[in-house]
């Protein structure tokens, strides 16, 4: 691989590192929002927890849990490793 293509791989690797940091920041925000929503739901009177509002809150919590699971499933380190191999 020539110098120019190696440089482009380095640029891509830097972008992946930025994406990894952004994904981590997003994960922290989502977790914070999820925890806040769960706390708010738990503080509702029991009759409201089982009502329409409580169900909507639980659906939001479940959706946030799914988003967190998807984020945890992303493995950017493997991409970085493959780029390092390609640049050798």
C-alpha positions as a printed Julia matrix, in Angstrom:
88×3 Matrix{Float64}:
   0.0    0.0    0.0
   1.36   3.39  -0.91
   1.86   6.35   1.42
  -1.23   8.22   0.2
  -3.57   5.31   0.84
  -2.01   4.69   4.25
  -2.65   8.33   5.09
  -6.31   7.94   4.07
  -6.58   4.88   6.32
  -5.14   6.96   9.18
  -7.83   9.58   8.5
 -10.51   6.9    8.58
  -9.09   5.52  11.84
  -9.23   8.99  13.39
 -12.87   9.33  12.31
 -13.65   5.96  13.89
 -12.02   7.08  17.14
 -14.17  10.23  17.05
 -17.25   8.11  16.4
 -16.39   5.86  19.31
 -16.12   8.86  21.64
 -19.4   10.29  20.32
 -21.11   6.93  20.75
 -19.87   6.7   24.34
 -21.17  10.21  25.06
 -24.53   9.33  23.5
 -24.7    6.16  25.58
 -24.15   8.14  28.78
 -26.89  10.62  27.83
 -29.34   7.86  26.94
 -28.61   6.06  30.21
 -29.19   9.28  32.16
 -32.5    9.93  30.39
 -33.58   6.31  30.86
 -32.79   6.38  34.57
 -34.67   9.67  34.97
 -37.72   8.29  33.19
 -37.68   5.14  35.29
 -37.39   7.18  38.48
 -40.27   9.42  37.39
 -42.42   6.38  36.62
 -41.62   4.76  39.95
 -42.62   7.98  41.74
 -46.07   7.98  40.15
 -48.93   6.73  42.27
 -49.53   3.05  41.58
 -52.84   3.78  39.88
 -51.05   6.02  37.35
 -48.19   3.56  36.84
 -50.69   1.05  35.49
 -52.56   3.66  33.47
 -51.93   5.08  30.02
 -49.25   7.51  31.2
 -47.34   4.85  33.11
 -47.51   2.5   30.14
 -46.21   5.2   27.82
 -43.35   5.85  30.21
 -42.55   2.13  30.34
 -42.55   1.94  26.54
 -40.07   4.83  26.46
 -37.88   3.06  29.03
 -38.0   -0.15  26.98
 -37.07   1.75  23.8
 -34.14   3.41  25.58
 -33.01   0.01  26.87
 -33.09  -1.3   23.3
 -31.07   1.68  22.09
 -28.48   1.05  24.81
 -28.26  -2.61  23.82
 -27.68  -1.65  20.2
 -24.92   0.77  21.19
 -23.27  -1.9   23.34
 -23.3   -4.22  20.32
 -21.25  -1.86  18.18
 -17.6   -2.95  17.99
 -15.59  -0.15  16.44
 -12.35  -1.61  17.78
 -12.64  -4.48  15.29
 -12.93  -1.97  12.45
  -9.85  -0.15  13.72
  -7.97  -3.42  13.95
  -8.83  -4.31  10.36
  -7.69  -0.89   9.17
  -4.37  -1.33  10.98
  -3.94  -4.68   9.25
  -4.71  -3.12   5.88
  -2.18  -0.33   6.41
   0.7   -2.72   7.09
